[in-house]
């Protein structure tokens, strides 16, 4: 059915205006060129396929794909940022795809490749409607804009963890909204792909081919759009992480000849999960969530650091910095960043990694690679799958499993040992992190359940410390968390919905009498820095200093155990340099 041209003169006037704008674009910017080209292509496609079916699909497809501009604008108004180029390229991409897709589907139907027409139309519909569905759906449930960080989190997770997140992020009251979005998506897919069975004029091969060629060119030129930056950013990060894994032999070669004659000792690094220090009574929280830590901090064995922050509010990026020489204050490529394990092994340490977290997920590769370098590496829940490949029904994992495994680890008194313990801590869902009969603060609210998990972790830390301090080779133990949780604001940890409270973490140092006597000056320096600012990407520097390892890739201003430590608050950052540190109360 042909679309009636009631007002032909305004149509030709539009062509004339587009010609003038194209001339202006050539003298101005690539944004104007792509926008003008997209409008030209849309009008030309309409001339080739002048039907209501084409016009309706072009309009709905372009508007649906470009609707994320409004979402981005809302998000950026809150962030006080503007990125007009991304929005313009998004509109260009949407209009171009919405114009070229029906032409391509009809052209295929009228060719010898008619069987490909329907799949082509369906693929085009998926590209037009699935990305905005993901972005708007994510915003509806997470109150944040989908980004590269979100994609990292998806790729580093496993099905069990993903199921936990969905259960937390989609409460029963919002299930109807989710079903409505999915239903609308299915209707749009079916409606859009039906263009292959609707009446259409016979297309001229030259015009259709030219339109599709121009469309492909415009799609390539506008690929760096709001959706494209997620894909491009994800690919770049993945490439960097793959380079990091592949560069291990070169990093190890640089460490050859490192002295291996230091004093023996057992050094323990305990990595917490999602622990916010503002919910720990040792840091002044009203509820007594950390009775053991609150008591032991008063002893000479313990140093409790008051201003520790996460370098990122997601596990993998945070630990990729914490466990390597890479940090926010020096320019070091990931593939050149020595890992803590590599440095310890080169210095003659026996290394052990014991994790209560899984290692399934594409983006878990760097962290798994770091842990796998250890002489002994054990994941208590490696895949969270049964042997037959089916997902476990139970998502309940407690850190008591790690304590039991620790009791089976033997260390030699006359050797140098680095023992890394990775807790499940307060990883959501919080009630799955402690026994069913353990609920000192009840279980009615999210905060009640979170505080229960903090208290259970305190009991786990006590058991870990009681185990290692009885060993004759024990030197010191460092406990920190990868990031915090913004539970008081109704959030967990999510860089797309960044809140400063997601960075508030504990940092605790416990040492034996023997170690404190041997490293008296260093211990005094650490005690003097208890109120200094610290971000956990400097854990690498701290651990090397405690273990008396000098790899040549650390600086005293980043070593909190050094008198030359630069404690200037203004220099400290988070989100890998993108955000300043905001201490509690400063943002109120």
N, C-alpha and C positions, 0 to 999 in steps of 0.2 A: 504494500500500500504506500503510495507516494504521499509525502508531506506537502500540504498545499502552500505554495509560495504566495501568500496574500500581499506581502509588501516586498516586492523584488528590489525596489530602489534602495531602501535601507540596507538590504543585504549587500548590494554592490558598494554602498557607502562604507559598510563594514570592511569589505575587501580593500577599499582605498585607504582607510585608516590603518589597517594592518600593514599595508605596503609602506606607509609613512613610518609606522612604528618600527618596522624591520630595518629601514634605513637608519633610524635613530639608534636602534639597538647595535648596529654594526659599529657605531661611533661611541658606544657607551660601555656596556658590560655584558659578560656571558649570561647573566641572569635574564636580561631583557631579550637576548637572542633566543634563549630556550623558551621563554614564555611566548614570544611572538611566533616562533616556529610551531609551538604546540597549538596555538589558536589557529594558525594557518592550516595545520594538518587536520584539525577538527572540522573546520569549514570545508576543506577539500574532501574529507571523508564523507561529509554530509551530502556534498554534491554527487559523489559516486553512489551513495546508498541513502537517498532522500526518503526515508521512511520513519514513521513514528517509532517503530521498534528500535531503530538505530539511535534516534534522538533520545528516547527515554533511557536506554542503556548507557549511552554516553554521559548523560546528566547524572544518573544515579551512581554509576561507577566512579566518575570523577569526584562527586561530592563525598561519597563514602570513603574513598582512598584519602582525600584531602582533609577529611574531618579531623584528623589527628592534629592539624595545625591549631585548631581551637584548644585541644587538650594541651598541646605544647605551650600555647600562649598562656593558658591558665597557670601551668606549672612554672613558666618562666617569669610571669608577673610576681609570683611568690618568691622566686629566686632572684628577682631584679636583674634579669638578663634578657637580651633579645638576640635572636639569630635569624634575621630576615632571609638570608640566602637559603637556609635549610627549608624554611616554609615555602619559599617560591619554587625551589626544585621539587618539593613534594607535590605541589599543585601541578607543575609541569608534567611530572611522571604520571600522576593520576589521569590528567586529561589526555595525554598521549596514549597511554595504555587503553583507556576507555574508548578512544577513537580507533586505534589500530586493531584491537581485539575483534570487534564485530566484523570489520573488513576482512581480516584474516580468516575468520570462521566461515564467512559466506564464500570467500574465494576458494577455500578448501572444498566446500560443499559442491561448488560448480566445477571442480577439477577432477582429475583421476584419483586424487587422494581424499575422496569424500568421507572415507571411514575415519579420517583424523579430525574432521570438523568438530564433532561433539567433544572429544577429549581436549582439543585446542581451546574451545570455548569454556570448558570446565576449568582448565588450568588458568586461563585469563581471569575467570571469576574468582578463583582461589587467591590469585595475586592481588585482586582489587579489594576483596572483602575480608580475607583472613587477617592480614596485618592490622587493619583498624579494629577488628574484633578483639585481637590479642591486646592491643594497646588500651582500648576503652575498658575491656574486661579487667585487665590488670589494675587500671586506675580505680575502677569501681570497688575492687576488693582490697587493694593495697594502698590506695590513696597516694599513689606515686606514678611517675612516668616511666614506662618500660625503657630500659637502657642497656648498654653493654654490661654493666654490673649485674643486671637481672639475668642476662643471657649466661654470664659466667656461673652464676648461682645454679641455674638450671642444668648446665652441662657438668657441673662438679657434683651434682647430687646423685642419689640412687632412687629407685622406685619407692622404697620404704620411706625414705626421708621426704620425697615429694608428696607421698600420701599424707604424711604428717602435716606438711605445710598446707595442703589443700583443706584438710580437716580444720586447721586453725584459722585459715584465711577466709573460708567460706562457711559461715555459721548457717544453721538450718533456715533462719529467716531470709537468707539471701539466695537460697537454692532456686526459688521461683524466678528471680532475676537472671540467674545463670541459665536456666532452662529457656527463658524468653530470648536471651541473646543467641543461644545456640539454635533455637527455632527460627529466629529471623535470619540467621546466617544460612541455614539450609534452604529457606524459601528463596533468598536472593540467589544462591547458587543455581537452583533449579530454574528460576525465572530467567536469569542471565544467559544460561547455556541453551535456552529454547530458541535463541535467535537462529540457530542452524536449521530449524524446521519451519520458520515463518517465511511467507512470500517475500522475495527480494528481486530487484532488477538484475539483469545479467551484467556483471562487472566487466569493464574493460581491463584486459590483462595489464596493459602498460600503466594505467592510472593506479590500479590496486598495488602493483609491484612497487611503483614509486612511493606510494603512501607508506607501505610497510617498511621500505628501506629508510625513509625519513623518520618513521616511528622508531625503528631500532636505533638510529643515530641519536635521536632525542632522549630515548630511554637511557642510553649509555651516558650521555652528557649530564643527565639529571639524577643519576644513580646515587649521588652523595646527598641524599635527602634524609628526612627524619627517620625513616625506616632503614635507609642504607647505612647510616652511621653506626647502627647497632651491628649490622652484619660485617661492615668493614672493620669496626673496632674489635669485634670478637675474633675475626680472622687474624688481625695484627697481634692480639694478645696470645692467641693459640700458637702463632708462628714463633713469637718470642719464647714461649714456654717450651716448645719443641727444641728450639736452639739451646735453651738452658740445659735440657736433658742431654742433648747430643754433645755439649761442650765439657762434660765431666772429665774426660781424659786430659784435656788441656789444663783444666783447673788443678787437677791432681799433680800434673807434671810441674806446675809452678811451685808446689809445696814441697818438692823433693829437697832433702837436706835440712828440714826443720828439726831443731833439737828435740831429743826424745828422752832426756835424762832428768826431767822434773821430778818433784816429790810425788810419791804414790798418794792415791786418794780417790774416793767415790764422790762424783759430782752429779747431782740429780736436778734435772729440769722438768718441772711439772707444768704442762700446758693446760690451762683451764678452758672452759667453753661458756661463752655468753654470760660471764659473771660481771655484774655491775657493782662496783664497790660501795655505791650509795645504798645498797640493800644488805650491807654487811655491818653488824654491830661493832666490829673492830674499828670501823671507820665512822662510828657515831650514829648508825641507824637505830631507830627506837626499838624495834624488835630485836631480840637477842638471837640473831640468825647465825652468828659465828662464835659460839661460846668458847671453843678451843682456841681459836685464833685470838680472840679478845684477851684470853688469859696468858697465852704464851708470848704475846707481844710485849708483855711487861718484864720478860726475862732477858738476860744478856745475850741469849742465843738468837734473838729475833730482831730484824729490822723491818718495819712496816712503812713503805713509801707512800706518801700522801697524795702525790700528784702524778700518777701514772695514767697514760692514755693510749688508746689503740691507734695504730698507724692507718688502719682501715677498718670498716665495720662489716667485713665478711671474712670468713675463716681463711680461705686460700690466699687472697692477696695479703692479709695481715701476716700470716705465718711464712709466706714466701719472702717477706722482708725480715721478719724476726729471726729466722733460721739461716739467713745468708748475710753476706757483707753489704747487700743492697739496702739503702735507707733513703729517707726523704731529703737528706741534707748533703749528700754527695752524688755526683753523676756517675753511676756505675751501671753498665749494661747487665741485664739479667744473666746472660751466658758467661759473663766474666766474674760474677759474684760468687766467691768461695762460700761453701756451705759450712755450717757449724760442725757437721759430721766429718766433712773432708779435712777441716783444720784439726779436729781432735784426733783422727786416725793418723794424720801425718805427724802429729806430735807424740805418737806412741800410745794413745788411749785405746782401750777396748770399748767399743760403742754398742749400746743396746737401745732399741726403740720398741716400746710397748704401747700399743694404741687400743683404746676402747671404741674407736670410731671406724667406720667402713672405709674402704679405699676404692669403691666403685665410682665411676664417673670420668668422663673424658678430661675434665679440667682438674681432676685430682692428681694428674700426672706429675707436676713438679713436686708436690708435697710427698707423694708416694716415692718419687725418685730420691728425694733427700733421705727419707726414712730407710729406703732399701739399701743405701750405702753403708748402713750399720753392719757390724759383724753379726749381730742378732737383731732381727726385725720381726715382730709378732703383731698381727692384727687379730684381736679377739673376735671381731665381727667383720671379716674382710669384705664380704659381698652382701651381707644381710639377705642371703638366699639359701634355700635348702639345696641339698646335693643334686636334686633333680631339676634345678633351675627355676623353681617356683618361689615366689616371694613369701617370706615368712609372714604368718598371720599376726604374730606379736611384734609390736614396735617397742616393747618395754626392755630397755637396756640400762643396767645400773653399773656404777663404777666399782661396786664390790667385786665384780668379775676381775677388774684390773688389779685390785688388792690381792686377790687370791693368786693371780698369775705372778705378781711381784714376789710373793713368798717362795715361788719356785725358782727365782732368778738367783744364781750364785755369783758372788764377786770375790776376787782374790785380794787379800789384805795388802799384798806387796805390789799391786798393779795400779795403773791409772785407768779409771773407768768413767765414762760418761753414760748416764742412764736417763733417757728421755721417756716420760710418761704422758700420754695424751688422753685426757679425761673426756667423758661425755658431758660432765658438768651439768649445766642448765640449758642444754640444747632443747628447743621445743620439740615435742610437747612436754611441758615441765613435769606433769604427773607421771610420765613414763621414765623419770630419772631417779625415782626413789621407791622403796617398797610400798605396797598398797596400804599397809598399816602405819606408815610413817607420814603423819600430817600434823606437826606441832602447831601450825597456824591455820588449821582447817583446810578446806578445799573449795570454798564457795566462789572465790574470785580468782582472777588471773594472778593478781599479786600474791594472794595466799599460796597458790601453787608454785609460783616463782620463788617465794621466800622458803618454802619447803625444800626446793631443790638446792638453794644456797646453803641451807643448814645441813643437808645431807652431804654436800661437797665438803663442808667443814669437817664432818665426821670422817670422811674418806681421807682428807689431808692429814688428819691426826693419825689414822692408821698407817698411812704411807710413811709419815715421819717417825712413828714408833718403830716401824720396821727398819728403816735405813739408819737411824741413829744408833741402833744396837750393833751395827756392823763395825768392826774395828777400823775399816778403811774409810768411814764416812768423813767427808770434808764439809760440804755445804749443799743446801737445797734452795732452788729458786722456783717460786710459783708466780705465774702471771696468767692472765686470760687473753685470748685472742681479740676479743671485743666485748662490749657490754650489751645490754638490752634496754630499750626505752619503754619499759613496761608501765611506768607511771603515766606515759602519754598514749598508751594503748598500742604501742608498736613493739615489734621484736627488734631485729637488726636488719636494716635494709638501706643500702646506700642511696636508693632512689627516693626514699622518704627520710633522708638523713636528719638526725637529731643529735646534738652534742652529747646527750646522755648515753648514746650508743658507744661512745669512746671511753667512758669512765670505767677503768679496770683496776683490779688489785695488783700490787707487786710486793712480794714478801720474800725475804732472804733469811734463811736459818743456817747456822754454822756450828760446828763442833768446837769444843774448847781447844783442841789441838790446832784446828785451822785458824781460829781467832788469835791464838798466840803466835803462830807462824807468820800470819799476815796482819799483824797488829796495825801497821800504818794504813794499810788498805781498808781494814775494817773501820778504823776511825774516820777515814775519808767518806766511806759509804754512810756511816752514821751521821756525818755532817751534812750529807745530801738527802736525808730522809724527806725533807720538805721541798726538794728541787723538782722541777718539771722533768718528765721522762716520757718518751713514746716507745712502744714495744718493738719498733724496728731497730732499736739499739740493744736488744737482748743479746744479739751476736757479740757486740763489743763487750758487754758486761760478762758474758760467760767466758770469753777468751781471757779477759783480765783475771777472773777468778781462778781459771785453770792455768794461769801463767803461760799462755801461748801467744807468741808474737809472729803473726803472719805477714806483717808489713802493710796490711790493707785497712787498718783502723787508725783513728785519730784520737788523741787524748780529749779533745773537746766533746767527743761523742761517748766517752767512757765515763759513766757515772762513778766508777771506782777510782778515777784519776783526780788529783787536785786541780788539773787544768780543765775539768768538765765545764762546758758552757751552759749554765743554767738559766740564761736569759729567757724569760717566759715567751717573749714575742717571737722568738725564732722557731718555736715548735709548731708543727703542722699535723694534719691528719688527712684522710682520704688521699694518701700519696701526694700530699702537697697542695691539694685543691682547696682545703678548708683550714682556717686558723683554729687553734685550740681555744675552746670556750669553757672555762672552769665552771663548776656548779654555782648557780646563782647569778652568774655574769650575764646570762641571756634573758633573765626574767624581766 
